[in-house]
Amino acid sequence: MDILSGSMTVTVPINGAIIEWARTRRNIPLSQLETSVGATAEQIAQWASNKVRPPLGKAQKLANALKIPFGYLFLSNHPTDEIPLPDLRTRTDRPPSSASADFIETVNDVLRKQEWYREYSEQNAARKVPVIGTFTIAAGIEAVAGSIRSALNIEQPLRNKCETWSKYLSTLSRNAERTGILIMRTGMVKGITSRPLSEDEFEGFAIYDPVAPVAFINGRDSVTAQIFTLAHELAHLWIGKSAISDVSEETAPARHGVELFCHRVATETLVPAVEFSTVWRSSVNREFLIKSLASRFWVSTTVILRRALELGKISQQEFFDLLANEKQKQQRRKPSGGDPYRNLVNRNSVPLVNAVLFALRQDRLLYRDAARVLDISFTMLDGLVERRRPK
């Protein structure tokens, strides 16, 4: 302890090297730390060189400003920024050499939630989710896509019930969750609005597990892209392959066989070749036809164009001309605030939320632990409990 102005101030023995590591990985200017922590650059430099121990309160502010858990400041070595899933992102000619801190934290957060749900499910004698891991690539695109469509009830009557792309996405997500899959959709790190995810870094990932499979969708992307990503990640689960994906609606990935297969399964799932061929009308104005088919199948016009090219309905030159025209019209969807409780459920998935609330009602989970699993405040948990109280 140091004695300052006649009072006792608690200082803490942090590892100063963690400061520079955390600051570099997030590109945080020193001036920003000064403002957030309420310390001078000289003081922060002394902490970083281990010449002076920071006061407890300053250390806590420092961890918040660096966007790391407080406990990280006491580690002997900084954590490795390794992605704990196969990285199959393929928009470039090779996978990214590194991932952002926000991305890694999101993956680890999802893995933490999945682990809790797996343990909960096993304690309740849960069985293997029947629809996943039952196919291999050798089964063929049509077989896997047909199984996914059947599980999600993707038929024209279901499409007709949906008024918007968002409604269709929600419907497919809920149908997937009824099979036992955790569908997590968010555009923020742990629901923190000031920490948006990058849609350019990744669009989704799948975590295969017999009883607790997860499909994560980056909610920062357009709703049509999210629909396609959902189908793509489900294809991964159907063949029992975990992966981080960077799904392009425009072009099929060329680098990795699994990604190419899942891309084609996603297309066949959402826009079946046989059905597409029956509704294609060569005599109809192309732009009108593409737009109407996008609305019929609840996908982007880009997916419709790609499907038309694959099935020989349009030439490659016509594809590129129409694609350029569509790109000029498209605007990237900006996520809106919306209902915070609906966002909470989307971010954590219905099965996980229901499991946490059930364990809470059965006194098998402490209130603080329930809030921690779902990454929410006690106030939000109070509201969630009240809203989802059994009638």
ChimeraX attribute file (.defattr): number of C-alpha atoms within 10 A of each C-alpha:
attribute: neighborCount
match mode: 1-to-1
recipient: residues
	/A:1	11
	/A:2	12
	/A:3	9
	/A:4	8
	/A:5	7
	/A:6	7
	/A:7	9
	/A:8	10
	/A:9	15
	/A:10	13
	/A:11	16
	/A:12	17
	/A:13	15
	/A:14	23
	/A:15	19
	/A:16	23
	/A:17	18
	/A:18	22
	/A:19	22
	/A:20	16
	/A:21	15
	/A:22	20
	/A:23	17
	/A:24	12
	/A:25	14
	/A:26	13
	/A:27	11
	/A:28	15
	/A:29	10
	/A:30	15
	/A:31	12
	/A:32	12
	/A:33	20
	/A:34	17
	/A:35	12
	/A:36	15
	/A:37	20
	/A:38	14
	/A:39	15
	/A:40	14
	/A:41	14
	/A:42	10
	/A:43	16
	/A:44	23
	/A:45	16
	/A:46	15
	/A:47	20
	/A:48	19
	/A:49	15
	/A:50	15
	/A:51	11
	/A:52	17
	/A:53	23
	/A:54	24
	/A:55	15
	/A:56	15
	/A:57	13
	/A:58	18
	/A:59	20
	/A:60	17
	/A:61	16
	/A:62	23
	/A:63	19
	/A:64	15
	/A:65	18
	/A:66	25
	/A:67	16
	/A:68	17
	/A:69	10
	/A:70	15
	/A:71	10
	/A:72	17
	/A:73	23
	/A:74	15
	/A:75	13
	/A:76	12
	/A:77	12
	/A:78	15
	/A:79	10
	/A:80	6
	/A:81	14
	/A:82	9
	/A:83	15
	/A:84	12
	/A:85	15
	/A:86	14
	/A:87	16
	/A:88	23
	/A:89	25
	/A:90	22
	/A:91	20
	/A:92	11
	/A:93	10
	/A:94	11
	/A:95	13
	/A:96	13
	/A:97	6
	/A:98	10
	/A:99	14
	/A:100	14
	/A:101	15
	/A:102	19
	/A:103	19
	/A:104	17
	/A:105	16
	/A:106	18
	/A:107	19
	/A:108	15
	/A:109	17
	/A:110	21
	/A:111	15
	/A:112	13
	/A:113	18
	/A:114	22
	/A:115	14
	/A:116	16
	/A:117	22
	/A:118	19
	/A:119	14
	/A:120	17
	/A:121	17
	/A:122	13
	/A:123	9
	/A:124	9
	/A:125	9
	/A:126	15
	/A:127	12
	/A:128	16
	/A:129	16
	/A:130	12
	/A:131	18
	/A:132	25
	/A:133	19
	/A:134	14
	/A:135	18
	/A:136	16
	/A:137	15
	/A:138	9
	/A:139	11
	/A:140	12
	/A:141	20
	/A:142	15
	/A:143	17
	/A:144	25
	/A:145	25
	/A:146	16
	/A:147	18
	/A:148	24
	/A:149	19
	/A:150	12
	/A:151	15
	/A:152	20
	/A:153	16
	/A:154	19
	/A:155	12
	/A:156	11
	/A:157	9
	/A:158	13
	/A:159	20
	/A:160	14
	/A:161	11
	/A:162	15
	/A:163	11
	/A:164	14
	/A:165	21
	/A:166	16
	/A:167	15
	/A:168	22
	/A:169	20
	/A:170	16
	/A:171	19
	/A:172	23
	/A:173	24
	/A:174	20
	/A:175	17
	/A:176	21
	/A:177	21
	/A:178	14
	/A:179	15
	/A:180	23
	/A:181	28
	/A:182	27
	/A:183	28
	/A:184	25
	/A:185	24
	/A:186	23
	/A:187	22
	/A:188	20
	/A:189	19
	/A:190	20
	/A:191	18
	/A:192	11
	/A:193	11
	/A:194	8
	/A:195	13
	/A:196	18
	/A:197	22
	/A:198	17
	/A:199	15
	/A:200	10
	/A:201	16
	/A:202	21
	/A:203	27
	/A:204	25
	/A:205	30
	/A:206	27
	/A:207	26
	/A:208	23
	/A:209	20
	/A:210	19
	/A:211	20
	/A:212	26
	/A:213	25
	/A:214	26
	/A:215	30
	/A:216	28
	/A:217	27
	/A:218	26
	/A:219	25
	/A:220	23
	/A:221	24
	/A:222	19
	/A:223	24
	/A:224	22
	/A:225	21
	/A:226	24
	/A:227	24
	/A:228	26
	/A:229	28
	/A:230	28
	/A:231	26
	/A:232	30
	/A:233	31
	/A:234	31
	/A:235	32
	/A:236	30
	/A:237	27
	/A:238	23
	/A:239	21
	/A:240	20
	/A:241	20
	/A:242	21
	/A:243	23
	/A:244	24
	/A:245	27
	/A:246	24
	/A:247	28
	/A:248	18
	/A:249	21
	/A:250	14
	/A:251	13
	/A:252	18
	/A:253	24
	/A:254	12
	/A:255	16
	/A:256	12
	/A:257	12
	/A:258	17
	/A:259	25
	/A:260	18
	/A:261	18
	/A:262	29
	/A:263	27
	/A:264	19
	/A:265	26
	/A:266	27
	/A:267	23
	/A:268	24
	/A:269	26
	/A:270	21
	/A:271	23
	/A:272	18
	/A:273	16
	/A:274	10
	/A:275	11
	/A:276	17
	/A:277	14
	/A:278	8
	/A:279	11
	/A:280	14
	/A:281	12
	/A:282	10
	/A:283	7
	/A:284	10
	/A:285	9
	/A:286	15
	/A:287	12
	/A:288	10
	/A:289	18
	/A:290	22
	/A:291	17
	/A:292	14
	/A:293	20
	/A:294	20
	/A:295	18
	/A:296	14
	/A:297	22
	/A:298	27
	/A:299	25
	/A:300	24
	/A:301	26
	/A:302	24
	/A:303	26
	/A:304	25
	/A:305	26
	/A:306	22
	/A:307	22
	/A:308	20
	/A:309	17
	/A:310	13
	/A:311	14
	/A:312	10
	/A:313	17
	/A:314	17
	/A:315	13
	/A:316	14
	/A:317	10
	/A:318	14
	/A:319	18
	/A:320	14
	/A:321	11
	/A:322	18
	/A:323	17
	/A:324	12
	/A:325	12
	/A:326	18
	/A:327	11
	/A:328	8
	/A:329	7
	/A:330	11
	/A:331	9
	/A:332	9
	/A:333	12
	/A:334	11
	/A:335	13
	/A:336	7
	/A:337	8
	/A:338	8
	/A:339	8
	/A:340	11
	/A:341	14
	/A:342	10
	/A:343	16
	/A:344	22
	/A:345	20
	/A:346	21
	/A:347	28
	/A:348	25
	/A:349	23
	/A:350	21
	/A:351	19
	/A:352	27
	/A:353	21
	/A:354	14
	/A:355	16
	/A:356	24
	/A:357	20
	/A:358	15
	/A:359	16
	/A:360	16
	/A:361	14
	/A:362	9
	/A:363	10
	/A:364	12
	/A:365	15
	/A:366	13
	/A:367	17
	/A:368	12
	/A:369	12
	/A:370	21
	/A:371	18
	/A:372	14
	/A:373	19
	/A:374	22
	/A:375	19
	/A:376	17
	/A:377	13
	/A:378	14
	/A:379	10
	/A:380	16
	/A:381	20
	/A:382	12
	/A:383	13
	/A:384	18
	/A:385	15
	/A:386	10
	/A:387	10
	/A:388	11
	/A:389	11
	/A:390	6
	/A:391	3
